């Protein structure tokens, strides 16, 4: 059986990759993928703790997080496609449409 610490280390590494990708890249698609990585790392840790504590609450919460991640991806990509139709760029530094 795999120890709990391995799952937590894996989750921390994946979360760190997601944070680095979100902060270092200026492409909106890469930023969405990085957010998905961070949500999936939380899912790994929730499922691992739920398994080792022998409760189902963590695994049920994983399904809700997956649902929120799918909704976030769908809405975010829809907004990105709608924006890209008017302005052919997806670089965050070049987007100034929403400034007041």
Secondary structure in CASP SS format (residue, H / E / C, confidence):
PFRMAT SS
TARGET T0000
AUTHOR 0000-0000-0000
METHOD secondary structure of the structure
MODEL  1
X C 1.00
X C 1.00
X C 1.00
X H 1.00
X H 1.00
X H 1.00
X H 1.00
X H 1.00
X H 1.00
X H 1.00
X H 1.00
X H 1.00
X H 1.00
X H 1.00
X H 1.00
X H 1.00
X H 1.00
X H 1.00
X H 1.00
X H 1.00
X H 1.00
X H 1.00
X H 1.00
X H 1.00
X C 1.00
X C 1.00
X E 1.00
X H 1.00
X H 1.00
X H 1.00
X H 1.00
X H 1.00
X H 1.00
X H 1.00
X H 1.00
X H 1.00
X H 1.00
X H 1.00
X H 1.00
X H 1.00
X H 1.00
X H 1.00
X H 1.00
X H 1.00
X H 1.00
X H 1.00
X H 1.00
X H 1.00
X H 1.00
X H 1.00
X H 1.00
X H 1.00
X H 1.00
X C 1.00
X C 1.00
X C 1.00
X H 1.00
X H 1.00
X H 1.00
X H 1.00
X H 1.00
X H 1.00
X H 1.00
X H 1.00
X H 1.00
X H 1.00
X H 1.00
X H 1.00
X H 1.00
X H 1.00
X H 1.00
X H 1.00
X H 1.00
X H 1.00
X H 1.00
X H 1.00
X H 1.00
X H 1.00
X H 1.00
X H 1.00
X H 1.00
X H 1.00
X H 1.00
X H 1.00
X H 1.00
X H 1.00
X C 1.00
X C 1.00
X C 1.00
X C 1.00
X E 1.00
X H 1.00
X H 1.00
X H 1.00
X C 1.00
X C 1.00
X C 1.00
X C 1.00
X C 1.00
X C 1.00
END
